[in-house]
């Protein structure tokens, strides 16, 4: 099931997408939640109820009014997360980025999954990303996958953690690298280089949709793992390619770490971290090693960025200047 949030005349509406049709939950059945926050708080009961209606619509057992998807303005499927954490779970990205800076692979990476908190009030969906001038100094994309929680818990073992995941989304963690590198010299952050925009979408894909792609996790790891190709195009040219299966730490293991001594809540969003080759920071560093005359590439005003992940769709954004 593909669950979305649309907006019309300032009003947010929870709905589902079937082929090229958008069905508002309020038009499907008045007892369904009207927004994503309430839906996630409803947990498995709300999920099962909406899935039952979706099956009935797909099978033609019921009919409901709908809008064409192309006429529907989608925003972030989870527009108001309870919190937002981003992990650092792809070994290739970490190892390559450290090598490019002349550093050895850090052994602690294999001991536990690490994450940081970012700005849950700066979540965006498809569409323009508004940037200030300083953001445009080495502006970068990050190709990631995000999950959202729909069940509260604390001290959750990895073996049970997948039960807490409502679904998966494409995520682009936009990064102002110049700001990020300056502040991290002070052994804090990333903060200001990351707090202005993180895009998720275009929809929340439920776990059952990913069953055909499920594979065994790497030896010594616990949790669901999926074979999903991940790519990024900038202005129509592919610049990045990776796979969700290369994620070293599973989301189940990340949830175990996140929930250690801490309550997690429905609406908490957690990102995977950048897939290998999934940002210009890594790509530029590698290219400079291979060619000292390489000219770094960054995002610029007017650029169109399209992230595509198997079964999760395409997330498209453009870079525009913020006007007060």
C-alpha positions as CSV (number, residue, x, y, z in Angstrom):
1,X,0.0,0.0,0.0
2,X,1.2,3.5,-0.9
3,X,0.1,6.1,1.7
4,X,0.3,9.8,1.0
5,X,-0.4,13.2,2.3
6,X,-1.9,15.7,-0.1
7,X,-2.6,19.4,0.4
8,X,-5.3,21.5,-1.1
9,X,-6.0,25.1,-0.1
10,X,-3.8,24.7,2.9
11,X,-5.7,21.6,4.1
12,X,-3.7,18.4,4.6
13,X,-5.4,15.1,3.6
14,X,-4.3,11.5,4.2
15,X,-4.9,9.2,1.3
16,X,-3.8,6.2,-0.7
17,X,-2.5,5.9,-4.3
18,X,-3.7,3.0,-6.5
19,X,-2.1,3.1,-9.9
20,X,-2.7,6.7,-11.0
21,X,-5.6,7.4,-8.7
22,X,-5.5,9.3,-5.4
23,X,-8.2,8.3,-2.8
24,X,-8.8,10.5,0.2
25,X,-9.3,8.5,3.4
26,X,-12.2,10.8,4.3
27,X,-13.9,9.8,1.0
28,X,-13.1,6.1,1.5
29,X,-14.7,5.8,5.0
30,X,-15.5,8.5,7.6
31,X,-14.0,6.3,10.4
32,X,-10.5,6.3,8.9
33,X,-7.9,8.7,10.3
34,X,-7.7,12.0,8.4
35,X,-4.0,12.7,8.9
36,X,-0.8,10.7,9.0
37,X,-0.1,11.5,12.7
38,X,-3.4,10.0,13.8
39,X,-3.0,7.0,11.4
40,X,0.4,6.1,12.9
41,X,-0.9,6.5,16.4
42,X,-3.6,4.0,15.4
43,X,-0.9,1.3,15.0
44,X,-1.6,-2.1,13.5
45,X,-5.4,-1.7,13.9
46,X,-5.4,1.4,11.6
47,X,-3.0,-0.2,9.2
48,X,-5.1,-3.3,8.8
49,X,-8.3,-1.3,8.3
50,X,-6.9,0.9,5.6
51,X,-5.3,-2.2,3.9
52,X,-8.7,-3.9,3.9
53,X,-10.3,-0.9,2.1
54,X,-7.4,-0.7,-0.3
55,X,-7.9,-4.4,-1.3
56,X,-11.6,-3.8,-1.8
57,X,-10.9,-0.9,-4.1
58,X,-8.2,-2.8,-6.1
59,X,-10.5,-5.8,-6.5
60,X,-13.5,-3.6,-7.5
61,X,-15.6,-4.7,-4.5
62,X,-16.3,-1.1,-3.6
63,X,-16.1,2.2,-5.5
64,X,-15.1,5.6,-4.1
65,X,-14.5,9.0,-5.6
66,X,-10.9,9.8,-6.5
67,X,-8.6,12.4,-8.1
68,X,-6.0,11.8,-10.8
69,X,-2.6,11.6,-9.2
70,X,-1.2,14.1,-11.6
71,X,-3.8,16.7,-10.4
72,X,-2.9,16.0,-6.7
73,X,-0.3,18.0,-4.8
74,X,1.7,15.7,-2.6
75,X,3.7,16.8,0.4
76,X,5.9,14.7,2.7
77,X,3.9,11.6,3.5
78,X,4.8,12.1,7.2
79,X,4.7,15.9,7.2
80,X,4.9,16.3,11.0
81,X,7.3,13.6,12.5
82,X,7.4,13.3,16.2
83,X,11.2,13.2,15.9
84,X,13.8,12.7,13.2
85,X,17.0,10.7,13.6
86,X,19.4,9.8,10.8
87,X,21.8,6.9,11.0
88,X,25.2,6.1,9.4
89,X,24.6,2.6,8.3
90,X,26.2,2.0,4.9
91,X,29.8,0.8,5.3
92,X,30.9,1.7,1.8
93,X,29.9,5.3,2.2
94,X,31.7,5.6,5.6
95,X,34.8,3.8,4.5
96,X,35.1,5.7,1.2
97,X,34.5,9.0,2.7
98,X,37.1,8.4,5.4
99,X,39.6,7.2,2.9
100,X,39.0,10.3,0.8
101,X,40.0,12.4,3.8
102,X,43.1,10.2,4.5
103,X,41.6,8.4,7.4
104,X,41.5,4.7,8.3
105,X,38.1,3.0,8.7
106,X,36.9,3.6,12.2
107,X,36.6,0.3,14.2
108,X,33.6,1.6,16.3
109,X,31.5,1.4,13.1
110,X,31.3,-2.3,13.6
111,X,30.4,-2.2,17.3
112,X,27.1,-0.3,17.2
113,X,24.9,1.7,14.8
114,X,25.3,5.5,15.3
115,X,22.8,8.2,14.6
116,X,22.2,11.9,15.2
117,X,19.1,14.0,15.7
118,X,18.1,16.5,13.0
119,X,15.3,19.0,12.5
120,X,11.9,17.3,12.4
121,X,10.3,20.7,11.6
122,X,12.1,21.0,8.3
123,X,10.7,18.0,6.6
124,X,9.8,18.5,3.0
125,X,8.1,16.5,0.3
126,X,8.4,16.5,-3.5
127,X,8.9,20.0,-5.0
128,X,11.2,23.0,-4.5
129,X,13.8,23.2,-1.7
130,X,14.2,26.7,-0.6
131,X,17.9,27.6,0.3
132,X,19.6,30.6,1.7
133,X,22.8,31.8,0.0
134,X,25.1,30.0,2.5
135,X,23.4,26.7,1.8
136,X,24.4,27.0,-1.8
137,X,28.1,26.9,-0.9
138,X,28.8,23.1,-1.6
139,X,25.1,22.1,-1.5
140,X,24.7,18.3,-1.6
141,X,22.1,15.6,-1.9
142,X,22.1,12.4,0.1
143,X,20.5,9.2,-1.2
144,X,18.8,7.4,1.7
145,X,15.8,5.4,2.8
146,X,13.7,6.3,5.8
147,X,11.3,4.4,8.0
148,X,8.5,5.7,10.3
149,X,7.4,4.1,13.6
150,X,3.7,3.3,14.4
151,X,4.1,1.5,17.7
152,X,5.4,2.9,21.0
153,X,8.2,1.0,22.8
154,X,11.4,1.0,24.8
155,X,14.4,-1.3,25.0
156,X,13.2,-3.1,21.9
157,X,15.4,-6.1,20.8
158,X,16.4,-6.2,17.2
159,X,14.6,-9.6,16.7
160,X,11.2,-7.8,17.3
161,X,12.1,-4.3,16.0
162,X,10.7,-4.7,12.5
163,X,7.2,-5.0,14.1
164,X,7.5,-1.3,14.9
165,X,8.0,-0.1,11.3
166,X,4.9,1.2,9.5
167,X,6.7,1.5,6.2
168,X,9.5,2.9,4.1
169,X,10.1,6.2,2.1
170,X,12.8,7.6,-0.1
171,X,14.8,10.3,1.7
172,X,17.1,13.1,0.5
173,X,19.0,14.7,3.4
174,X,20.1,18.0,1.8
175,X,23.4,19.1,3.2
176,X,25.2,22.4,3.1
177,X,28.7,21.0,3.2
178,X,30.7,24.3,3.8
179,X,28.5,25.0,6.9
180,X,28.7,21.4,8.0
181,X,32.5,21.2,7.8
182,X,33.0,24.5,9.6
183,X,30.8,23.6,12.6
184,X,32.1,20.0,12.9
185,X,35.6,21.4,13.5
186,X,34.1,22.3,16.9
187,X,33.2,18.6,17.6
188,X,29.5,19.2,17.4
189,X,27.0,18.7,14.7
190,X,26.1,18.1,12.0
191,X,23.5,20.8,12.8
192,X,23.3,24.0,10.8
193,X,24.6,22.3,7.7
194,X,21.6,19.9,7.9
195,X,18.7,21.6,9.6
196,X,17.1,23.5,6.6
197,X,15.6,20.7,4.5
198,X,15.2,16.9,4.4
199,X,12.9,15.6,1.8
200,X,10.9,12.3,2.1
201,X,8.3,10.7,-0.2
202,X,6.6,10.6,-2.5
203,X,4.7,8.1,-0.4
204,X,5.0,5.7,2.5
205,X,5.2,2.1,1.3
206,X,4.0,-0.5,3.7
207,X,6.2,-3.6,4.5
208,X,4.0,-6.1,2.6
209,X,4.8,-4.3,-0.7
210,X,8.5,-5.2,-0.1
211,X,8.1,-8.9,0.6
212,X,9.1,-9.9,-3.0
213,X,12.5,-8.1,-2.4
214,X,13.3,-9.5,1.0
215,X,16.7,-11.2,1.3
216,X,18.7,-12.6,4.2
217,X,20.6,-10.0,6.3
218,X,24.4,-10.2,6.3
219,X,26.0,-12.8,8.6
220,X,25.9,-11.7,12.2
221,X,23.0,-9.3,11.7
222,X,19.3,-9.4,12.6
223,X,16.3,-7.9,10.8
224,X,14.6,-7.5,7.5
225,X,16.8,-6.7,4.5
226,X,15.7,-5.9,1.0
227,X,17.2,-5.9,-2.5
228,X,16.3,-2.4,-3.7
229,X,18.3,-0.5,-6.3
230,X,18.9,3.1,-5.4
231,X,19.8,5.9,-7.9
232,X,20.1,9.6,-8.1
233,X,19.9,11.8,-11.2
234,X,20.8,15.5,-11.3
235,X,19.3,17.3,-14.3
236,X,18.5,14.0,-15.9
237,X,22.1,12.6,-15.6
238,X,22.6,9.7,-13.3
239,X,25.3,10.5,-10.7
240,X,24.8,7.8,-8.0
241,X,23.9,4.1,-7.9
242,X,23.7,1.8,-4.9
243,X,21.5,-0.9,-3.2
244,X,19.6,-1.1,0.0
245,X,21.0,-4.6,0.5
246,X,24.4,-3.1,1.1
247,X,23.2,-1.5,4.4
248,X,25.6,-2.8,7.1
249,X,23.3,-2.2,10.1
250,X,19.6,-3.2,9.6
251,X,16.8,-0.9,10.6
252,X,15.9,-3.4,13.3
253,X,19.4,-3.1,14.8
254,X,19.1,0.7,14.6
255,X,15.8,0.7,16.4
256,X,17.3,-1.5,19.1
257,X,20.1,1.1,19.6
258,X,17.7,4.1,19.4
259,X,15.2,2.6,21.9
260,X,17.9,1.6,24.5
261,X,16.6,3.3,27.6
262,X,14.5,5.7,25.5
263,X,10.8,5.5,24.5
264,X,10.1,5.7,20.8
265,X,6.8,7.0,19.5
266,X,4.5,6.7,16.5
267,X,5.6,9.3,14.0
268,X,9.3,9.0,14.8
269,X,11.2,9.0,11.5
270,X,14.6,7.3,11.1
271,X,16.9,7.6,8.1
272,X,19.4,5.0,6.9
273,X,22.3,7.3,6.2
274,X,23.8,7.7,2.8
275,X,24.2,4.7,0.5
276,X,27.6,4.2,-1.1
277,X,28.2,6.8,-3.9
278,X,25.1,8.5,-2.6
279,X,26.3,12.1,-2.3
280,X,28.7,14.6,-4.1
281,X,30.9,14.8,-1.0
282,X,31.9,11.1,-1.5
283,X,31.9,11.2,-5.3
284,X,34.1,14.4,-5.5
285,X,36.6,12.9,-3.0
286,X,36.9,9.7,-5.0
287,X,37.2,11.6,-8.3
288,X,40.0,13.9,-6.9
289,X,42.0,10.8,-6.0
290,X,41.7,9.4,-9.5
291,X,42.2,12.8,-11.2
292,X,43.9,15.7,-9.3
293,X,42.4,18.1,-11.9
294,X,38.8,17.0,-11.2
295,X,36.4,19.9,-10.8
296,X,34.0,19.2,-7.9
297,X,30.3,19.1,-8.6
298,X,27.6,20.5,-6.2
299,X,24.0,21.3,-6.5
300,X,23.1,24.8,-7.9
301,X,20.0,26.9,-8.2
302,X,17.6,25.4,-10.7
303,X,19.0,21.9,-10.5
304,X,16.4,19.1,-10.6
305,X,17.2,16.1,-8.3
306,X,15.5,12.8,-8.7
307,X,16.0,9.9,-6.3
308,X,14.6,6.6,-7.4
309,X,14.4,3.4,-5.4
310,X,12.9,0.0,-6.4
311,X,9.3,-0.3,-5.1
312,X,9.5,3.1,-3.4
313,X,9.0,5.3,-6.4
314,X,10.7,8.6,-7.4
315,X,11.3,11.6,-5.2
316,X,11.8,14.8,-7.3
317,X,13.1,18.1,-5.9
318,X,14.4,21.4,-7.3
319,X,16.7,24.0,-5.8
320,X,15.4,27.5,-5.4
321,X,16.5,30.6,-3.5
322,X,14.6,31.5,-0.4
323,X,12.9,34.8,-0.5
324,X,11.7,36.3,2.8
